[in-house]
Amino acid sequence: MMHWDTLLSNKRFGMEDLHLRNHDDRSEFQRDYDRLIFSAPFRRLQNKTQVFPLPGSVFVHNRLTHSLEVACVGRSLGNGVSKLLQQKYGNDFSPFIAEIGSIVSAACLAHDLGNPPFGHSGEKAIATYFSEGEGASLQQEMSAAEWKDIITFEGNANAFRLLTHQFNGRRKGGFALTYATLASIAKYPYSSNYAVRKQKFGFFQSEKDTFVCIASELGMPQLEPFKYARHPLVYLVEAADDICYEIMDIEDAHKLKILSTEETKALLVGFIPENRKARTMETLTLVSDKNEQIAYLRSTVIGLLIDSCVNAFVANEKNILNGTLNGALIEYISHELREAYSNCEKVSYTRIYKSRDVVDIEIAGYNIIYTLINKFSLAVLNNEKAYAKMLLSRIPEQYQTNSNSTYGKIQAVLDFVSGMTDIYALDLYQKINGMSLPTL
């Protein structure tokens, strides 16, 4: 069984031997949050697609606004759980139990940092270039485990790498976040060898020793080699993400007129308990703007989901600490809320994620990322050629293109491309294909 005393470690990765003194009243976990907010990778999320094409005349969510909202919901979830655990065990139970909200909110900020441009289509383009495209010939130059990393490229594992890897010119330990925050980001705490369903995993071979170090320090049980039980706070980070992307995508679809006002109202009112519906509908009549009506319902629904997830976490605390709780926390909310959430999932899949605009941006994004990976992979593996040297001059020095292994060189390309914004990727794609020229 895991224990809260060891799970909530504020030790900083890469700075374990340093005795740091705080010069302000922030806790170490609050400092994690601030480090992430002011980081360049976080700022770049403002131009990474969440679901709908960017930019547009109607403002919809990008990765940045999504991450900020997830962090807000995550803080509420963490604070709610912290309050109930303190009531259950007493204030002296664990020195950092009151900090759960801060840990979860920081982890929520970082949960999408590893996603490449154009969302899941970018991930798919990277994976398929190596699994069934020109990159397939590189398999013989990597170990089986390294190859699995590449052909199942995953944004979650890439986020862990971004936060912990020592790139050229960067201090040891990457972002030097606390152990508790880093573990709370690892939604899939195992290597790519276990990536069977939906090809998801939590860390690359290059970061496996880092993850083992963190998991061991926090007392996360090892289930198999390089496979661990989830850190308990992962359930709250995941729940915050589930709540935000599902409910906010519905609201965005309404703004873009993919869903009508009546359809959207019906989906959101479905979450409201019978004893609150009359009062909720009465409040709606006081608001004339349709978008504001939907915003009011969205706010109400998120509040209901937060309360139910907090109760579900505490009710299942024993299984969570034992590492035996299967599935996401959202699956353990009340039956009525779960049914309403499932209705939203069905509509999202058929009406939103399969809408023409969303599919068009996925197609375009796939081709852009596939082409960039192809061009830069060939360049990094044939760096003595003139054209390769020109291309490699576009890659910042922080990326280790001079690695001694093929795996390391390809990772440098993936680090570079996955860190791009949508606009930068499109601009570079057009330039290296001769479709646009710099303005002189």
RAJOZI-V473073 format. One record per backbone hydrogen bond with DSSP energy under -0.5 kcal/mol. NH is the residue of the N-H (numbers start at 1). CO is the residue of the C=O. If there is no record, write none. Layout:
NH/CO + NH/CO
//
This chain:
2/321 + 6/3 + 7/3 + 8/4 + 9/6 + 13/177 + 15/12 + 18/15 + 20/18 + 31/27 + 32/28 + 33/29 + 34/30 + 35/31 + 36/32 + 37/33 + 38/34 + 39/36 + 43/39 + 44/40 + 45/42 + 46/43 + 47/44 + 48/45 + 50/61 + 51/61 + 59/57 + 63/45 + 63/48 + 64/45 + 66/62 + 67/63 + 68/64 + 69/65 + 70/66 + 71/67 + 72/68 + 73/69 + 74/70 + 75/71 + 76/72 + 77/73 + 78/74 + 79/75 + 80/76 + 81/77 + 82/78 + 83/79 + 84/80 + 85/81 + 86/82 + 87/83 + 88/84 + 89/85 + 90/86 + 93/90 + 97/94 + 99/96 + 100/97 + 103/99 + 104/100 + 105/101 + 106/102 + 107/103 + 108/104 + 109/105 + 110/106 + 111/107 + 111/108 + 113/110 + 115/112 + 119/116 + 121/118 + 122/118 + 122/119 + 123/119 + 124/120 + 125/121 + 126/122 + 127/123 + 128/124 + 129/125 + 130/126 + 131/127 + 132/128 + 133/128 + 133/129 + 135/129 + 136/129 + 136/133 + 137/134 + 138/135 + 139/136 + 140/137 + 141/138 + 142/139 + 147/143 + 148/144 + 149/145 + 150/146 + 151/147 + 152/148 + 153/150 + 158/154 + 159/155 + 160/156 + 161/157 + 162/158 + 163/159 + 164/160 + 165/161 + 167/165 + 168/398 + 170/167 + 174/171 + 175/163 + 176/163 + 176/173 + 179/11 + 180/9 + 182/178 + 183/179 + 184/180 + 185/181 + 185/182 + 186/182 + 186/183 + 187/185 + 190/188 + 191/226 + 192/203 + 194/191 + 195/192 + 196/194 + 198/196 + 200/197 + 202/188 + 202/190 + 203/190 + 207/204 + 208/205 + 211/207 + 212/208 + 213/209 + 214/210 + 215/211 + 216/212 + 217/213 + 218/214 + 219/215 + 219/216 + 220/215 + 221/219 + 223/221 + 223/227 + 224/227 + 227/224 + 228/189 + 229/221 + 234/231 + 235/232 + 236/232 + 237/233 + 238/234 + 239/235 + 240/236 + 241/237 + 242/238 + 243/239 + 244/240 + 245/241 + 246/242 + 247/243 + 248/244 + 249/245 + 250/246 + 251/247 + 252/248 + 253/249 + 254/250 + 255/251 + 256/252 + 257/254 + 258/253 + 259/253 + 264/260 + 265/261 + 266/262 + 267/263 + 268/264 + 269/265 + 270/266 + 271/268 + 272/269 + 276/273 + 277/273 + 277/274 + 278/274 + 280/276 + 281/277 + 282/278 + 283/279 + 284/280 + 285/281 + 286/283 + 287/284 + 288/286 + 293/289 + 294/290 + 295/291 + 296/292 + 297/293 + 298/294 + 299/295 + 300/296 + 301/297 + 302/298 + 303/299 + 304/300 + 305/301 + 306/302 + 307/303 + 308/304 + 309/305 + 310/306 + 311/307 + 312/308 + 313/309 + 314/310 + 315/311 + 316/312 + 317/314 + 320/316 + 321/317 + 322/318 + 323/319 + 323/320 + 324/319 + 325/319 + 326/324 + 331/328 + 332/329 + 333/330 + 338/334 + 339/335 + 340/336 + 341/337 + 342/338 + 343/339 + 344/340 + 345/341 + 346/342 + 347/343 + 348/344 + 349/345 + 350/346 + 351/347 + 352/347 + 352/348 + 353/348 + 355/352 + 359/355 + 360/356 + 361/357 + 362/358 + 363/359 + 364/360 + 365/361 + 366/362 + 367/363 + 368/364 + 369/365 + 370/366 + 371/367 + 372/368 + 373/369 + 374/370 + 375/371 + 376/372 + 377/373 + 378/374 + 379/375 + 380/376 + 381/377 + 382/378 + 382/379 + 385/382 + 389/385 + 390/386 + 391/387 + 392/388 + 393/389 + 394/391 + 395/392 + 396/394 + 399/396 + 401/399 + 403/400 + 409/405 + 410/406 + 411/407 + 412/408 + 413/409 + 414/410 + 415/411 + 416/412 + 417/413 + 418/414 + 419/415 + 420/417 + 422/47 + 425/421 + 426/422 + 427/423 + 428/424 + 429/425 + 430/426 + 431/427 + 432/428 + 433/429 + 434/431 + 435/430 + 436/430 + 440/438
//
